[in-house]
Amino acid sequence: MQPELVEDLCDQCVDHGTWRLDRDALASRFDPVAFYRALYQTGQLGVEAYGPDNAGELSDLMTVITSEPWDRPLRDAGLLLTHEDRIDLTERLVRAITTAVVLHVPEPETFRAMLHDTRRYDEAVRLYCDTFLPEDAIQKRCVSDYLGVRGVEHDARRAAALGSTATAYLRQLFIRHVVELRSLAAALMEILQTVARHEGYLRARRIDDEQTGTDSNGHSRGESPADRRDAALRVLGIHGRVDPRSVRDAYRRLMRRYHPDVNPDGLEMAKRINNAYAEVLSSLT
């Protein structure tokens, strides 16, 4: 059963770029009583289909039904990520966004036109980011880099499966707000906010300072780049020498503890870690 089902899922990835397994189609392969008992035991009675977003649930279900482990075959095929894989991909995504932001030359006049067209600051920021820093393009570069490091470029089946799995995971990072493009682009957002204030789409900075002391991205007003870097280093727990290797090691060490996939209470801390990592990376560029 393992090789047959795994091969079927990999074939879907090759043909369609992703995979989907309806619950009814999966149920037809087993005794109905055993299948629904396993659904109950794993708490999956409400699951209608399986795909890259919930491959772990499929692994748990199949392990109960067949009494043999399914995580390793799915991982070997590129259909399931380990926790270390997830940390690796999260770090790569933050780094890819930071690089894209650093290389981007701000377009204040274009943003001003977007403000006048949309009449709303948040909508104009979304349009600006979609135009100059599109999430899909950043994800594709991140996945391509990841596949190259994993050495699967010449294995079409595994590359298709792993690419599908990685893409789905990166998309979920944005959906769950584990990674937020705006908060990782603090310097760029400050420029856009200045334009918006000048055009009357945001309140004057003095009023913001009196009421909150922070900008719309949660950064303290009046902080210099050096202040932000020092604060970021404190979040990462880095003292002494700062280089890309030490920063990356500190990031991964913290994310092993606070990544929301293993720590349900770690989301806000994970955001702080991602923002701090982006801030330090920007200062090293």
C-alpha positions, 0 to 999 in steps of 0.5 A, a space after each residue: 500500500 505504501 509504495 502504490 499510494 505514494 507513487 500515485 501522489 507523486 504522479 499528481 505532482 508531476 502532472 498538476 504541480 500539486 496533489 489532492 486525495 479525497 477522503 472517499 477515494 482513500 476510504 475505498 481502499 480499506 475496510 469501511 469500519 477500520 477506516 472510520 475507526 481510524 478517522 475517529 481515533 485521529 480526530 479527522 472525522 471532519 477532514 474531506 480531503 488531503 493535500 500538501 497543507 495537511 500531509 501530516 494528518 494523512 501520515 497519522 491516519 495511514 499509520 493507524 490504519 495500516 499499523 506501520 509508520 508512514 512519515 518516512 515514506 512520505 518524507 523520502 518522496 518529498 510529500 512531508 516536511 520535517 520540523 527542521 525542513 520547516 525552519 529551513 524554509 521559514 528562514 529562507 523565506 525571510 532571507 528572500 524577502 529581506 534581499 528583495 526589499 534591500 534590492 528594491 529602489 523605492 518609488 514614492 511617486 508611484 506610491 503617491 499615484 496608487 494612494 490617489 487611485 485607491 484612496 486608502 493607505 492600506 490598499 495602496 500598500 497592498 497594491 505597491 507590494 503586489 507590484 514591486 515585491 510580489 509574494 508569489 515571485 518571492 516564494 518561487 525563488 525561495 523554492 527554487 533555491 531550496 530544491 537546489 540545496 536539496 539536490 533534487 533538480 535532476 529527479 523530476 518526480 521528487 522535485 515536483 513533490 518537494 516543490 509542491 510541498 514547499 510552496 504550500 508551506 510557504 503560502 501558509 506562512 503568509 496566511 497564518 501571519 508567521 511571516 509578514 512582508 510589511 513588518 519585514 520591510 520597516 525602512 520601506 514602510 517608513 518611506 511609504 508612510 511619509 508619502 501618505 502623511 504628506 498626501 493626507 492619508 495618515 495622521 501627522 506623526 506628532 499625533 501618532 507619537 502622543 497616542 501610541 509611540 509606535 508606527 503602523 508596523 509596531 516600530 518605536 518612533 524615533 529609532 535610528 537604524 542603529 537602535 533597531 539593529 541593537 534591539 534586533 540583536 537583543 531579540 536574537 540573543 547575539 552578543 559580540 561578533 555578528 556575521 551571517 553564520 552566527 545570525 542564522 544559527 541564532 535564528 534557527 535556535 530560537 525558531 526551534 523553540 518558538 515556531 508555531 508548528 511546535 509551540 502553539 503559543 509562539 506565534 508573536 515571538 516567532 514574528 519578533 524573531 523574523 523581524 529581528 532577523 530581517 533587520 540584522 540581515 539588512 544591516 549586513 547587506 
